[in-house]
Amino acid sequence: MSSKSNGNKPSFDKNQKKELKQHAIGVMHGLLQGAIRIGDPKPFDFGELGGTFFEGFTARFTSLFVEARREFVVLAATMLKAKSAHEPTLLNLCLTAAQDCIKQLDPKASPQQADKTIDQCADKLVADTLAEGGKEYIEIVPNFLIMPNGYDGPIKIGRVTSMRTDDAVASTAALAGNKKVSLVKGSYPNIELIKGTLLVGMPAMVFVVEVPAARQNVAEEAKWLIDVAITFIRLLGSGWSPRFPDIGDIEPHPTLPTNPRRSHVTIDGTIVSAGGAQGVRAYDVDHAIAAQLSDQSIQKLADLLFDTTEKALAGRVAQGLGWITRGRQSLDRAERLLAFFTALEALLTNDDKSAPITQTISRFVSVICTNDIETRVKVFNQVKSLYGVRSKVVHGGKREVLWKDVNVLQSYVEVVFKVVLKQCDLTMGHSRFNDSLAVASHGLPWEFAVPGDVAAGESTEDADVQEADSAKPGEAEGEGKSGEENAAVEKAKAPNGPNQPPEDPDLQSP
């Protein structure tokens, strides 16, 4: 992994920086107060708060040091935000800075000279801390989900690139010709040190991810960026192979291998059954799909999602895409339901705390799905009913969730995000997007709706729609989806008719 400065350098509030500086000064004074001098009767008695040894110096942790460090870390984490803030690292930065301050202070220095040294050390602590917000790392991890299918070149989606391991080594400056670390294709998951070179085993394909985050958060943030990219290609690519993860399928983890065999024993009275296998799902990329995803308009869209401003629609869309992937990866029906609704809330809620979330989400989903008023009412009732199931899970802890409900919800979610990706200018403010939905929810056409011939529900040819009701290779007979779910699958996946709501006559309004 290598790091560099992020081109989109964050800006920080001046008043917060001043407050952070004051906490940093408190950190310096706090450890200085606890510095143990020659002649101390109990030099190794640190008391309840503890202390530190460093390069011939010893210091007790004082109440001032502990409190100032705590305040510094809380404020710094708030300023850096979650992905660039790692609290244990910030705690260590404070301690190291205070230790350096003690080492730099001349015991014979005047009070003015001492204050100057403390001030300089505090400035450095603030600068080093906020610099975490501008760092970017390259993370290379195994790729078990996007597979070559006649096309073995790279697939770049914003900050995430799926590529062959050999190509990743050749195209990454820090690895090309590196004598200390090398990636070895085919020996995953082995890691060996041979003749001074650390050989890291990888499968044939890897993800190369540009991660703006604190060093300790890189693995977590890289996985999230990969998840965003996966749903992006899922919704905008078409013509996938039969291994494509359908509605209701449990999608494999993108960076961990999937064992197609499930070791288990199930007992029904005196009848014992064991074993079992299923086909492994994957996104197989052929030349046609590679051409779709490399189109200039798709690449521009991806770049917007991965490097967006805080208030732009693109940021909300990216958040939702990641949660949709998390939902597909979950084995648990309740977890899938919550993840899919989290995606909808990320896209469709605003800062108005007085707005009824259930009504807002249901109305906005219906507006995005269709301009037909009668169909909107049906969609509204279905989503509202599903939101009632969500409330029972969240507020009552109940796991009474049917696969049929989860699959219908997944269909709606993918329809909504597909329409937004294709129809909306993602650079617009999220508030502008919300306002357009609010206006249309009063029975008016939505200004970003799919053109009328599609919105009216006319049938279109779609080579991407698979036979969802037939068992896939490696899938046991009888494990196909119901006719209702198949209809939902086809309508959610159809790129020419993304605004058609899934059929489910059994879902009624509460």
Steps between C-alpha positions, in 0.01 A plus 500: 500500500626844417374843595489842345338832565138518395448757226168601658658647811236553768435841651434548869308757699736770634330518838526123540870516413554765768316287756702196396821701552392589855438133579843418353664756729317338791642162396855642512453671836327192640789262435757764603328523837545127541867491395696320771810686611820378659446454872134402472436271802277265300620519137315182396172572675271603216178494701156420360543692173821325391808642335761459228872415455674641191867542409627552852201709614210408724170679547177441687165556331333792673132587506575794271678277248225236498219756464678713238588191294142377517364837386759518223411155365124563511529826309760368255283197420203729438705715264658209311174301481464127526714363217802720577470487876645213699477582869778267625738656246400850613565403863849380405567819303421704812729293719787507250467876454506560877801271539684690225415826675663380822808387308531837324458717808822637643481477881679836513266670253315815604120486536468685168727250324312208656165639386637541149612136492163384631322711241711356217437143621127571518503637144676188377249274677210682336666491157589129525150416615315689228740365238327164552204650316704545183665158475418245236616139483507231233350176629529180295271216608379171352210513253267201496191671359582679171629232265636510142274340241699540180615846606792515743584870496442742788155624599527841667210638701601823670752415769464124451669301225449129439803357323733201462754458776789516253368827360461644849868435572612650171278810527566583866819704527571394858491129402669504159853373563450498878757272666328487840134426417352321200158366405493138386208383288343168586647444847217665697486517801868415561741766625867399501834671557750364249848646464398828654186544285153473649290305249130577544276243334205627297236342275505573128293819547536785750339829589729804499332767711595864555398559861483845663501400868704468815758221470319283755166542318627411152380137492151596617468793261640302204231235550233773505628655175498156340140451612401831341668398174332157494144633505598769251607243239206277589248771420669654195640189334281265296531163330649324805568126501272248682727532805363853557365528860123526456250668731503298823836334437762528771786678331853374576740718695711687242838448669456161672474162326163324493477128565224360275460203736316548828607262776196425714277225637124555525289257708126453453391233747688193385585645159849649469613705203843649445720682255382705209648737246394801299639697212719799584356833388725754329502798267657354185631776276514441126603747229148640466465574872854641513408736215186613685687571823788678327265739319597859570161588649516204741856586603401861566207383710724271704751778565218717633394231745844444647607865524198713573413799710315447825169651386486356147256226402798281400605461863160364602491266201845362585394434860194314380693288249728375777206402722329318214809284459513434874138387482570253220796358690299423813370150568243630749164621366457765770848640437433513127175690559673754727787554256265559206292749699819672615587548133160658433528727803848610395357614167153624586507659847599857577580714802134570577454311827126569499440312173338155552765260374265215409273723294791686338691189396185330367387805303842571353555138393163504324586826320833364374340174387220646290304807390177300491290602802324167543829313498650751740227418753580132470874558540440730796294234680757228435796703625304627801410142589863394470606794718265365765698175493820701539359680804423168670860391446658825620269587787379158608797283413273264306648297216168406340614594150396303192734448207218618274489837678876544493519414131223742407678771699832423328324532165364843591835619632686400186231657281526828692878525486515392137256774401689763700836396352363517146264796519638748754789744495696378801672836541171661604448571867326225696246754623413586138445129428280465810296805405429353155362183660291696750335702222429193288356309798192726481389326180726680253746341255855473635732721299773234484269210413587243237352599158128437459512191280692312769313655792175384342622143538552402139698177469859513380753240393764437764772243450611556859189343653572143606263208553468554873255217559736228376773350716850624419796265455582353839169613650269232632164446330217676675717791617384739227297810582124535497322647199443824692871530579593419141287791382672724751841377387434563132354846555782604731768383258352628175720794395238635258220504754656573840199682634261206496398397854519133601171316512392366837124474549542354849650817644225729623513827689510461881 
